[in-house]
Amino acid sequence: MSDSKNGTPAEKNDDQQQYSLNDDRRVKVLSPGALIAKRFFRNRLAVVGLVILVAMFLFSFVGGLVSPYGQDQTFSTLTKLNTQYAGITETTTRRYTAAPDAEFGALVQANANSAINEGATSFERDGVVYTIEQPAPDLYTFTSGGSVAAYASSYVVSVPAGMTAPSFDFQIAAIMAISNAAAAGDTDADAPEVDESGAVVVDSTEEAEDAAEEAAEAEAAGNTFEADGVSYTFDESGNVMDASGATVAMVSPFVISASDGNTVIPDDLREALLTAVDADASEVVYTDADGAEHTFSISYDAYSKVYNVTETTENLVYDRYASPSLEHWLGTDGNGMDMLTRLMYGGRVSLIIGFIVVFIAAGLGVIMGGISGYFGGWVDNLIMRIVDIFYCLPSMPIIIILGSAMDAMRLDPWIRMIYLMLILGFLSWPSIARLVRGQILSLREQEFMLATEATGISVPHRIIRHLIPNVMPQLIVSCTMSLGSTIITEATLSFLGLGVKFPFASWGNIISDVNNAFVMTNYWFIWIPAGICLLLAVLGFNFVGDGLRDAFDPKMNR
C-alpha cells in the first residue's frame, strides 16, 4: 500500500519528467532569473550580440596576454636614405678680390667691368686711376700707385679645412698659373677612375699614397709657380701642393660648400666631385681612409643653377606602415608598432573606459535619483533642477575645452585617462537619475513599501534593500545601451587628439591616422580593422541591451 503523503509512483514519475522548453508546465517551475534568461536567449539578435561581446573581450584581454609584442614595442628596418651632402656652384661671372689694404667697393667694380667690356686699359674712380692688366686668360689685375689693388677672375681660391687663408699674392700667382695652363692645355695629370656605368670611383687610401708622386709628375710637366718665395705645383683639378705633396689650396671655377657646417669635404672627394661635374657623371663612389665606401649622387637644379650632391646611406629607421606579413599580421603603424597588438590593447582601453564611465554615471544617477524619487517635495525639485542644468550644458564643447587644457598641462597619459573617465561619468549621470526617479515614484506607493514603513524599517534600508533592486532591470538595460555610446564618445575624442594619448592605444586614436589622406587611401590595414572592432563592440552592446529590455518586460512582443 502506497504512502499517500509521498504520492503514487505514477505521480513521482510525472514530477521527474523532463519538459521541453516550450512546455507551459515547465515555465511554471522556472525562477524569475531563469525566466528572464529564457526570454533573452530566445532573442537571436541578443545572442549574436552576446557572442560578439565575448569575442571582443577575449580578443582584447586574452589576446594582449598571448601576443608576443608589447603595445608600445617598435620595430626597425634598414633603408637607403638620400641626405644632402654638399652643393656645387659654378662661377660664371668675374669675382673681385681686393688687397688687404685697398678699397675696391661695388662702385669701383662696376667701373672696372665697364672698362673691361670696352677693352680699355685703365679707368678712373674718385680721382684714383687704375691700370688694367690681363696676365692670364681668366685673370685681370688692377694696379694703383704701383701696387695691385684688386684682381678679378671666375676662379675661386679655397683652402682645406683647418688651414689659414692664402695671401693675396699667392691667390694671384695660383690663378695666373692655372689659367695659363688651362688655356695652353699643358696639364696632363691623371684623372680619377670612371667605371663602365659612368660613376667616378675614388679610393682615398690610394690617393694618399700617390699624392707625392702626382706632385712630382706635376712639377715635371711644368705645372709649377712661385709665390711669396715658395715653389708650388698644381694638377689639372686645380689642387695646389707644396714641396711635400700636401694640398695647400684649391683653385677652381666651382665652389663646393658642405650642407652641414661641421662636415669637412676631403680633397680627393672634392676632386672626384669636380671631375664628375666636368664629365656629366651622376654618381661618385668614394672609399675613405678607413675603407668605408660612400655613394654620392649629383643632380643639377636648373632653377638655382646648383649641382646638388646627395649621399646614399643605409640607416636603421622605424618600419613605418609595413604591409601585413607573417611577422605582423596587420602590418605596422606610423610608429613602427604591430597593428594587431595595438588593436588588442586598444580594445582593452576602450572597453575599460566604457565600463568605468557607466559605473560612475550609474552610481551618481542611482543616488541622486533614489533620493529625489523617495523624498519628493523640495528635495525632488532641487535635484531635478540640477539635472536640468546638466542637460543644458554643452557636453562635447566642455570635454573638448578640458581636453585642450590637459594638453596644455602636459599631463601623464595615465592620469589623463583617469580624468577623462571622471569627466565623462560626471556628465552622463542625469539621464540615469531621471530613470531611477521615475521608477521610484511609482514604486514607493506600492503595498510592500507601506509594509516596510509599518514595520519600522529605516529609510536608507527601504531605498537600498527594497526600491533599488526593483529598479535594477531598467537600470541594467539603460547602462548596457549607454556602453556603446560611451565607447563612441571616447573614440571621437581620441580621434580628435583629446582622448587617450600615446603610448596607450584605443580604437579611437588608432583610427586618427585617417587624418592623413595618403594613409587613408594607401594603408587600409591601419584604420579599417579598428573601425570594424569599434562597429562590432557597439553593435554587440546594442543587441544585448535590446535583448535585456525584451526579457525584463514581458509585455514586449517577441
Protein Blocks (a to p, Z undefined) as FASTA:
>chain_A
ZZfknopfklmmmmmpccdfklmklmmmpcfklmmmmmmmmpmklmmmmmmmmmmmmmmm
mmmmmpmbdfkbccdddddddddfbdcdddfbdcddddfkbccdfklmmmmmmmmmnopa
bdceehiacddddfbfkbccddeehiafbdcdfbdcdddehiacddfklmmmmmmmmmmm
mmnopaccdcddddfkopacddfklmmmmmmmmmmmmmmnopacdeehiacdddfkopac
dfkopafbdcdfbdcddfblkbccdfklmmmmmmmmmnopabdcdddfkopacddddddd
fklopacdddddddddddehiacdfklmnopafkopafklmmmmmmmmmmmmmmmmmmmm
mmmmmmmmmmmmmngmmllmmmmmmmmmmmmpcfklmmmmmmmmmmmnopafklmmmmmm
mmmmmmmmmmmmmmmmmmmmmmmmpmklmmmmmnopafklmmmmmmmmmmmmmmmmmmmm
mmmmmmmmmmmmmmnopaccdfbdcfklmmmmmmpmklmmmmmmlmmmmmmmmmmmmmmm
mmmmmmmmmmmmmkbcZZ
